[in-house]
């Protein structure tokens, strides 16, 4: 018996593997061009992409597991950056359950942070981003309390010792400053555990909100919390 949790609509599968839009895929199905496991497909059919064999005009369509996936996700606060959790906490896997292949996060965002998280099934792509030698800048919008001084900005920019090791110089821009509240954009070229939070905390700055807004040339943009989109070819190529 098929596992219903792993099944998706046939036209959705055809769209995900790049055959056609969902509407055009429905037309292909109606015209009899799509075959599943030896049977002519019909509207409403659901498939398990990891088990069923789909043909277009007699030619086998590569399953997504044979393709490379590259997505960007807006991780909301309250989610952990894992694909499963023995404590049944909310993890990012829930947000991409419609993707029929196993992806892994490229780096992490802690539970209380939000924003841009890249995910893929391409190990080389991941290494090109997170390897220390790459020095790819990641930018965070950070709200701190009570405020920030020029001396504290200089320390962030020149390097701060956390976990017995000094950070590489950061870029810091003050976006707004009000009484007891300051919004910063901090760009770092490392990926150490909770690095931005630890840098701020070492200067007695309370982090009220932390959102990653870019990695290299990839920007979070107008993506909504909990939603995702595929990376464009130019975005993928920027890390290769």
C-alpha positions in Angstrom: 0.0 0.0 0.0 1.4 3.4 -0.9 2.3 5.9 1.8 -0.1 8.7 1.3 2.2 11.1 3.2 4.8 10.7 0.4 2.4 11.1 -2.5 1.9 14.3 -4.5 -0.4 15.3 -7.3 1.0 14.2 -10.7 0.8 17.8 -12.2 2.7 19.1 -9.1 5.5 16.6 -9.7 5.7 17.5 -13.4 6.0 21.2 -12.4 8.7 20.5 -9.8 10.9 18.6 -12.2 10.6 21.4 -14.8 8.4 19.6 -17.4 5.7 22.4 -17.5 3.6 24.6 -15.3 0.8 22.8 -13.4 -1.8 24.0 -15.9 0.3 22.9 -18.9 1.0 19.6 -17.1 -2.8 19.0 -16.7 -3.1 19.5 -20.5 -0.3 16.9 -21.1 -2.2 14.5 -18.9 -5.5 15.1 -20.6 -3.9 14.6 -24.0 -2.6 11.2 -23.0 1.1 12.1 -23.1 1.8 11.1 -19.5 2.2 7.5 -18.4 2.7 6.2 -14.8 3.9 2.6 -14.2 2.7 1.5 -17.6 -0.7 3.1 -17.3 -2.0 6.2 -19.1 -2.3 9.0 -16.4 -5.5 10.9 -15.7 -6.3 14.1 -13.9 -6.4 13.5 -10.1 -3.6 10.9 -10.1 -1.2 11.1 -7.2 2.3 9.5 -7.2 5.2 8.7 -4.9 8.1 10.3 -6.7 10.5 7.9 -5.0 8.7 4.7 -6.2 6.6 5.4 -9.2 8.0 5.6 -12.8 6.6 8.5 -14.9 7.0 8.8 -18.7 6.5 11.7 -21.1 5.9 10.5 -24.7 7.5 7.2 -23.8 10.6 8.8 -22.3 11.3 8.3 -18.6 11.2 11.5 -16.5 14.1 11.7 -14.1 12.9 11.5 -10.5 13.7 14.5 -8.3 16.0 12.4 -6.2 18.2 12.3 -9.3 18.2 16.1 -9.6 19.7 18.8 -7.6 17.5 21.1 -5.5 18.4 24.6 -4.3 15.9 26.5 -2.3 15.8 29.5 0.0 13.5 29.4 3.1 12.4 32.1 5.4 12.9 30.3 8.7 10.5 31.7 11.3 11.4 32.2 14.9 10.6 29.1 17.0 11.8 26.6 14.5 15.0 24.6 14.9 17.3 24.0 11.9 17.1 20.3 11.8 15.3 17.8 9.6 14.0 15.8 12.6 13.8 16.2 16.3 13.4 13.5 19.0 11.7 16.0 21.3 9.1 16.7 18.6 10.0 20.4 18.5 9.1 22.4 15.4 11.8 21.9 12.8 12.3 23.3 9.3 11.5 20.0 7.7 7.9 20.7 8.3 8.1 23.8 6.1 9.3 22.0 3.0 7.4 18.7 3.4 6.0 19.1 -0.2 9.5 18.8 -1.7 9.8 15.1 -2.6 13.6 14.7 -1.9 15.6 14.9 1.3 17.3 18.3 1.6 19.8 19.5 4.3 20.3 23.0 5.6 23.3 25.0 4.5 24.5 26.3 7.9 22.1 27.1 10.7 19.9 29.6 12.4 19.2 29.2 16.1 15.7 28.7 17.3 15.2 32.3 18.3 16.5 33.7 15.1 14.7 34.1 11.7 15.4 34.8 8.1 17.2 33.4 5.2 18.1 29.7 5.2 19.5 27.9 2.2 18.7 24.2 1.7 19.9 21.7 -0.9 20.9 18.1 -1.7 24.1 19.2 -3.3 27.1 18.7 -1.0 29.5 20.6 -3.1 27.2 23.6 -3.2 27.0 23.5 0.6 30.8 23.3 1.0 31.2 26.2 -1.3 29.2 28.3 1.1 30.1 27.2 4.6 33.8 26.3 4.2 35.9 28.8 6.3 38.2 29.5 3.3 35.3 31.0 1.3 34.7 34.0 3.5 31.2 34.6 2.1 29.4 37.5 3.9 26.2 36.8 5.7 24.2 39.9 6.7 21.9 40.1 9.7 19.3 42.7 10.7 19.8 42.9 14.5 17.8 44.8 17.1 19.7 45.4 20.3 19.1 47.1 23.6 19.7 49.6 25.1 21.7 51.2 22.3 25.2 51.1 20.8 28.2 53.4 21.2 30.9 54.3 18.7 33.4 52.3 20.8 31.2 49.2 20.6 30.8 49.5 16.8 34.6 49.7 16.5 35.0 46.6 18.5 32.5 44.7 16.3 34.3 45.9 13.2 37.8 45.0 14.4 37.1 41.7 16.0 35.9 40.3 19.4 37.0 37.3 21.3 34.3 34.7 21.7 34.8 31.0 22.6 38.5 31.8 23.1 39.0 32.9 19.5 38.8 36.3 17.9 36.3 36.9 15.2 37.2 38.2 11.8 36.4 41.9 11.2 32.7 42.5 10.6 30.8 45.3 8.7 28.3 47.2 10.9 25.8 49.8 9.8 23.4 51.6 12.1 20.0 51.6 10.5 18.1 53.4 13.3 18.8 54.4 16.9 16.1 55.4 19.4 16.1 55.6 23.2 16.8 52.1 24.5 16.7 50.5 21.1 19.0 50.3 18.1 18.7 48.4 14.7 21.9 47.3 13.1 23.0 45.5 10.0 25.9 43.2 10.8 27.8 41.3 8.1 30.2 38.5 9.0 32.3 36.2 6.9 32.3 33.3 9.3 29.6 30.8 10.4 30.5 30.1 14.0 27.7 28.9 16.4 25.4 31.8 17.4 28.2 34.1 16.4 26.3 37.4 16.0 24.5 36.9 19.3 27.7 36.1 21.1 29.5 39.1 19.6 26.7 41.4 20.8 26.4 39.8 24.2 30.1 40.2 24.8 29.5 43.9 24.6 26.5 43.8 27.0 24.1 44.3 24.2 20.8 42.5 24.5 19.6 41.0 21.2 15.9 41.5 21.0 15.6 40.3 17.4 17.9 38.7 14.8 17.1 38.1 11.2 19.4 37.0 8.4 18.7 39.0 5.3 21.3 37.9 2.9 24.0 35.3 2.1 26.4 36.5 -0.6 24.3 37.9 -3.4 21.1 36.1 -2.3 18.7 38.3 -0.5 15.6 37.4 1.6 13.6 40.0 -0.2 9.8 39.8 0.1 9.7 36.2 1.1 7.2 35.6 3.9 8.0 33.6 7.1 7.6 29.9 6.6 7.6 30.1 2.8 10.3 29.1 0.3 11.3 29.5 -3.4 13.8 27.9 -5.7 17.0 29.7 -6.3 17.6 31.1 -9.8 20.4 29.8 -12.0 22.4 33.0 -11.4 22.0 32.7 -7.6 23.2 29.1 -7.7 26.1 30.0 -10.0 27.3 32.7 -7.6 28.5 30.0 -5.3 30.2 27.8 -7.8 
